[in-house]
Amino acid sequence: MNPNFKTSTLNQSFMQTNIIESYKKSQLGQQANEILRSCVHCGFCNATCPTYQLLGDELDGPRGRIYLIKQVLEGKQPTQKTKQHLDNCLNCLNCETTCPSGVQYHHLLEIGQTLVTNSLFKKGIQLPWRKKLLRQLILKIMPYPKRFNFFVSLGVSVNALLPENLSKLLPRDHQQTLFFEAQQHSRKMLLLQGCVHNAISPDIHQKTAQLVDKLGIEVINEQAPACCGALTHHLQEESKTISFIKNNIDSWSDAIEQGIEAIISNASGCGLMVKDYPRLVANSLGKESVYYDKAVKIAAITQDISQVLSSEDLSPLHLDLNYKNIAYHPPCSLQHGQHLPEIVEQILISLGAKLSPIQDKHLCCGSAGSYSLLNPKISEQLRNNKLEHLQKNGTDVIATANIGCLHHLQTESKIPVKHWLQLIN
């Protein structure tokens, strides 16, 4: 399945496809064909792809993966190697920011991973047992707040007995869930709590509530916090993903009817997922589903916390003077996914922060949801590269805007790693 990738022979015409009939008739096949035909195979995407830069293999870059998916849609039988090349992708969306043709690469990757996984399963080819077990543990524990909190608490209690590779995965400052007693305000917003946030760092939710309270906004907590669906979605468990989405839509509907102004997220990965609900509901349930219109409404009022703060008078807030020299890592889900590349930096600077210049700040830190657990070698290389750049120039603290990035960087950082909201009072 190795296509000819001689750069000198590439032209700038749109990609020609010959999709087999069975895929032509399917919704996924039609979507994939449309995306493929928007690609001009220029290769600009490879220049900003973290895995291509590390591995140097064309098939571990966006253009190579696009060709692999194209071949599957044209009838080539995928192999385990095909799946590995696709699964090596971090889904960081850096390539989409770079692409001059607007190719919706991550949608195509989702389709490709689903088709390849299904094809291999039909042939009786499954994951190695260790990876299969790890995958099942992730699916059974991480999306469920109570289960995840139990295992994190258990791990913390026996931390001294754990091997180093497991011990460093635990949060450094484990706390029980905290809730700030906010004043009542006429303006109200629903705060997404997610599935791992309260177990790893509930104080970020508390800080969020405190800050918006100073701005005259009341935070409403979710009645039954649950996974946004991102974890299962990235592992191609679409039935579970849709189940989470439907439950969340039902759960949030009461708050929407009560007149909340926005749904806010302080984890950019979760916010990106919720903003993508309309597309995911349309693909799985159809636009005629009662959930589709609700998903559209929810996506329209969902905002990253940085979007909320950027539109407010921030004079009641001030920067914590303990952190003057800040190295800020913009999560991929914020800069490439939500297309908010410098919004946090602008807020911090407006409050008097001095931000260190960061080399390759557009590159992924290697967290990428469950990727750091399933692809540790690549993930660790990216994390170490990122920390090398972030810890230069006399930096006091590393700040970021996503709980996954925060925890991933924290495992090896020599200086504190904080959510950027924790630097503000």
C-alpha positions in Angstrom: 0.0 0.0 0.0 2.9 2.4 -0.6 1.8 5.1 -3.1 4.3 7.0 -5.2 5.1 10.2 -3.4 7.8 11.8 -5.5 7.3 15.4 -4.8 8.6 16.5 -8.1 5.8 14.7 -9.9 3.0 16.4 -7.8 1.0 19.0 -9.5 -1.5 21.5 -8.0 -4.6 20.0 -9.5 -7.4 18.6 -7.2 -7.1 14.9 -6.4 -8.9 12.5 -8.7 -10.7 9.6 -7.0 -12.2 6.3 -8.1 -14.2 5.2 -5.1 -15.6 1.7 -5.2 -19.4 1.4 -5.5 -20.1 0.2 -2.0 -18.5 3.3 -0.5 -20.1 5.6 -3.1 -23.5 4.6 -1.8 -22.6 5.2 1.9 -22.8 8.5 3.7 -19.2 8.1 5.0 -17.9 7.2 1.6 -19.6 10.3 0.0 -18.2 12.6 2.7 -14.7 11.1 2.3 -14.8 11.4 -1.5 -15.7 15.1 -1.2 -12.9 15.8 1.2 -10.4 13.9 -0.9 -11.3 15.8 -4.0 -10.5 19.1 -2.2 -6.9 18.1 -1.7 -4.3 19.4 -4.1 -1.6 17.1 -2.6 0.8 20.1 -2.2 2.5 18.7 0.9 2.4 21.9 2.9 0.6 19.9 5.7 3.7 17.8 6.3 5.8 20.9 7.2 3.7 21.4 10.4 2.9 17.8 11.2 4.5 16.7 14.5 4.6 13.0 13.6 6.1 13.5 10.2 8.8 15.7 11.8 9.6 13.0 14.3 9.4 9.9 12.2 10.3 11.3 8.7 7.9 8.8 7.0 5.6 10.2 4.4 2.9 7.8 5.6 3.1 9.3 9.0 2.2 12.8 7.7 -1.2 14.1 6.6 -0.6 13.7 2.9 0.5 10.1 3.2 -2.5 9.3 5.4 -4.8 10.9 2.9 -3.4 8.6 0.2 -3.8 5.5 2.4 -7.4 6.4 3.1 -7.9 7.1 -0.7 -6.6 3.6 -1.5 -8.9 1.9 1.0 -11.9 3.7 -0.5 -10.7 2.6 -3.9 -10.7 -1.0 -2.9 -7.2 -1.7 -1.5 -7.2 -4.0 1.6 -5.8 -2.3 4.7 -3.3 -3.9 6.9 -2.3 -3.5 10.5 0.5 -1.2 9.2 -2.2 1.0 7.6 -4.0 1.2 10.9 -0.8 2.1 12.7 0.0 5.0 10.4 -3.5 6.4 10.9 -3.4 5.8 14.6 -0.1 7.6 14.9 -1.9 10.8 14.0 -2.4 13.1 17.0 -5.5 14.8 15.5 -3.8 18.1 16.4 -5.3 19.8 13.4 -2.1 21.7 12.7 -2.2 20.6 9.1 -5.7 22.1 8.7 -4.4 25.5 9.8 -1.6 25.1 7.2 -3.6 23.7 4.4 -4.2 26.3 1.6 -7.2 24.3 0.2 -9.2 23.9 3.4 -9.1 20.1 3.5 -11.1 18.8 6.4 -8.4 16.3 7.3 -9.6 15.3 10.7 -13.1 14.4 9.4 -11.4 12.2 6.7 -9.1 10.6 9.3 -12.2 9.7 11.4 -13.7 8.0 8.4 -10.5 6.3 7.5 -9.9 4.9 11.0 -13.5 3.6 11.2 -13.3 1.9 7.8 -9.8 0.4 8.4 -10.8 -0.8 11.9 -14.0 -2.4 10.7 -12.2 -4.1 7.8 -9.5 -5.6 10.0 -12.1 -6.8 12.5 -14.0 -8.6 9.8 -10.8 -10.4 8.8 -10.3 -11.4 12.4 -7.3 -9.1 13.0 -7.4 -7.4 16.3 -5.1 -5.2 18.5 -2.3 -6.8 20.5 -3.7 -7.9 23.9 -1.8 -5.3 25.9 -3.1 -2.4 23.8 -6.6 -3.9 23.7 -6.6 -4.2 27.5 -5.4 -0.6 27.9 -8.0 0.6 25.4 -10.8 -1.1 27.3 -9.5 0.3 30.6 -9.6 3.8 29.2 -13.1 3.3 27.8 -14.4 1.8 31.1 -12.9 4.2 33.5 -11.9 7.6 32.2 -15.2 8.8 30.7 -17.0 8.2 34.0 -16.2 10.8 36.7 -16.9 8.7 39.8 -15.0 5.7 38.5 -12.0 7.8 37.4 -11.9 9.8 40.7 -12.0 6.5 42.7 -8.9 5.1 40.8 -7.1 8.4 41.0 -7.7 8.6 44.8 -6.7 5.0 45.2 -3.5 5.6 43.2 -2.6 8.7 45.3 -3.1 6.7 48.5 -0.6 4.0 47.4 1.6 6.3 45.4 4.8 5.4 47.3 4.3 1.8 46.3 3.8 2.4 42.6 6.6 2.2 40.0 7.8 5.5 38.7 6.1 5.2 35.3 2.7 4.9 37.0 3.4 7.3 39.8 4.2 10.2 37.5 0.8 9.8 35.8 -1.0 10.8 39.0 -1.8 14.5 39.7 0.8 16.2 41.8 -1.7 18.1 44.0 -4.7 15.9 44.3 -7.8 17.5 45.8 -11.4 16.5 46.3 -14.0 18.4 44.3 -14.4 22.0 45.3 -17.2 24.4 44.6 -17.1 28.1 45.0 -20.1 29.7 46.7 -20.8 32.4 44.1 -23.1 35.4 44.5 -26.3 35.4 42.6 -26.3 37.4 39.4 -28.8 38.0 36.6 -26.2 36.7 34.1 -25.8 33.0 34.3 -23.5 30.5 32.5 -23.3 26.7 32.7 -19.8 25.4 33.5 -18.8 22.1 31.9 -17.0 19.9 34.4 -15.9 17.1 32.2 -15.0 13.6 33.2 -11.3 13.9 34.4 -11.2 17.5 35.5 -12.7 17.1 39.0 -10.4 14.1 39.7 -7.2 15.8 38.5 -7.7 19.5 39.3 -11.1 20.7 40.6 -9.5 24.0 41.8 -9.6 25.1 38.1 -13.4 25.0 38.2 -13.4 26.9 41.5 -11.1 29.6 40.0 -13.3 29.8 36.9 -16.3 30.5 39.1 -14.4 33.0 41.2 -13.2 35.0 38.2 -16.5 35.2 36.4 -18.3 36.1 39.7 -16.1 39.2 39.9 -17.4 40.1 36.4 -21.0 39.8 37.5 -21.7 36.3 36.1 -23.0 33.4 38.1 -21.7 29.9 37.3 -24.2 27.0 37.3 -22.6 23.6 37.8 -23.7 20.6 35.9 -26.2 18.4 37.7 -24.6 15.2 36.5 -21.1 15.8 35.1 -20.2 13.4 32.3 -17.7 13.0 29.5 -18.3 15.3 26.5 -17.8 12.2 24.3 -14.3 13.1 23.0 -12.5 10.2 24.6 -14.8 7.6 23.0 -15.0 9.5 19.7 -11.2 9.5 19.3 -11.2 5.7 19.9 -13.9 5.1 17.2 -16.6 4.1 19.7 -19.3 6.0 18.0 -22.3 4.4 19.7 -20.9 5.3 23.1 -20.0 8.8 21.8 -23.6 9.4 20.6 -24.9 8.1 23.9 -22.8 10.7 25.8 -23.8 13.4 23.5 -27.6 12.6 23.8 -27.3 12.4 27.6 -25.5 15.8 27.7 -28.0 17.5 25.5 -30.8 16.2 27.7 -29.0 17.2 30.8 -28.1 20.8 29.6 -31.6 21.5 28.1 -33.1 22.5 31.5 -30.3 25.1 32.0 -30.9 26.4 28.5 -34.6 26.7 29.1 -33.9 28.7 32.3 -32.1 31.3 30.2 -28.3 30.7 30.6 -26.3 33.0 28.5 -23.6 30.5 27.5 -22.1 27.1 28.1 -18.5 27.6 29.1 -15.5 25.3 29.1 -12.1 25.8 30.7 -10.8 22.7 28.9 -10.3 23.6 25.2 -10.6 19.9 24.1 -14.0 19.5 25.6 -15.2 22.8 24.2 -14.0 21.8 20.7 -16.0 18.5 21.0 -19.2 20.2 22.1 -18.9 22.7 19.3 -18.8 19.7 16.9 -22.0 18.2 18.2 -24.2 19.2 15.2 -21.9 17.4 12.7 -21.7 14.3 14.9 -25.4 14.1 15.5 -26.2 14.7 11.9 -23.8 11.8 10.9 -25.2 9.4 13.4 -28.8 10.3 13.9 -29.6 12.5 10.9 -30.6 16.2 10.7 -34.2 15.1 11.2 -33.5 13.9 14.7 -34.9 15.9 17.6 -31.3 16.1 18.9 -29.9 17.9 15.9 -31.6 21.2 16.5 -30.7 21.0 20.1 -27.1 20.3 19.2 -27.0 23.3 16.9 -28.3 25.5 19.7 -25.8 24.1 22.2 -22.8 24.5 19.8 -23.8 28.1 19.1 -23.7 29.1 22.8 -20.7 27.1 23.8 -17.6 29.2 24.5 -14.1 28.7 25.7 -13.6 30.6 28.9 -11.1 32.8 27.1 -13.9 33.9 24.7 -16.0 35.0 27.7 -13.2 37.0 29.4 -12.1 38.6 26.1 -15.5 40.3 25.7 -15.7 41.6 29.3 -14.3 44.5 31.2 -11.4 42.9 33.1 -10.6 45.8 35.4 -11.8 43.8 38.5 -9.1 41.1 37.7 -5.4 41.3 38.2 -2.4 39.0 37.5 -0.9 37.0 40.4 2.5 38.8 41.0 4.2 35.5 41.8 4.1 34.7 38.1 5.8 37.5 36.0 7.6 35.5 33.3 5.1 33.1 31.8 5.7 30.5 29.1 2.3 29.9 27.5 1.5 26.7 25.6 -1.6 27.1 23.4 -3.4 23.7 23.1 -4.0 22.4 19.6 -7.7 22.2 20.4 -7.8 26.0 21.0 -5.4 27.4 18.4 -6.1 24.9 15.5 -9.5 23.4 16.5 -11.4 26.4 17.8 -9.4 28.8 15.7 -8.5 31.0 18.7 -4.7 31.1 18.2 -3.7 34.0 20.5 -6.7 34.8 22.6 -5.2 33.8 25.9 -2.0 35.6 25.3 -3.9 38.8 24.6 -5.8 38.5 27.9 -2.7 37.8 29.9 -0.7 40.6 28.3 -3.6 43.0 29.0 -3.3 42.1 32.6 0.4 42.9 32.7 2.0 39.5 32.0 5.3 39.1 30.4 5.2 36.2 28.0 8.3 34.3 26.9 8.7 33.8 23.2 8.2 30.1 22.4 9.9 28.2 19.6 7.4 26.0 17.6 4.5 27.0 19.7 2.1 25.7 17.0 3.3 22.1 17.6 1.4 19.6 19.8 2.8 18.7 23.2 1.9 15.0 22.7 -1.0 14.8 25.1 -3.9 14.5 22.6 -6.5 12.9 24.9 -5.7 9.2 25.4 -2.9 9.3 22.8 -0.3 9.7 25.5 -1.4 6.4 27.0 -1.7 4.5 23.7 1.3 5.9 21.9 3.7 6.7 24.7 6.9 6.8 22.7 5.8 9.5 20.3 4.0 11.3 23.0 7.0 11.5 25.3 9.3 12.7 22.5 6.8 15.6 21.7 6.4 16.4 25.4 10.2 16.6 25.9 10.7 18.8 22.9 7.9 21.1 24.1 9.3 21.3 27.6 12.7 22.2 26.3 11.3 25.2 24.5 8.9 26.2 27.3 11.5 26.1 30.1 13.9 28.5 28.5 14.4 32.2 29.2 14.0 32.2 33.0 10.4 31.2 32.9 8.6 31.2 36.3 5.6 29.1 35.2 4.2 27.2 32.3 0.6 28.0 31.5 -1.9 26.2 29.2 -5.6 26.0 28.6 -6.4 22.3 28.5 -6.4 19.8 31.4 -4.8 17.1 29.2 -1.9 19.3 28.2 -1.5 20.6 31.7 -1.2 17.1 33.2 1.0 15.8 30.4 3.5 18.6 30.7 3.4 18.4 34.5 4.7 14.8 34.5 8.2 16.0 33.6 8.4 19.7 34.0 11.0 21.2 36.3 8.8 24.3 36.9 5.1 24.7 37.9 2.5 24.0 35.2 -0.8 25.8 35.7 -4.0 26.5 34.0 -3.8 30.1 32.8 -6.8 31.1 34.9 -4.8 30.1 38.0 -2.5 33.0 37.3 -5.3 35.6 37.7 -7.0 36.9 40.9 
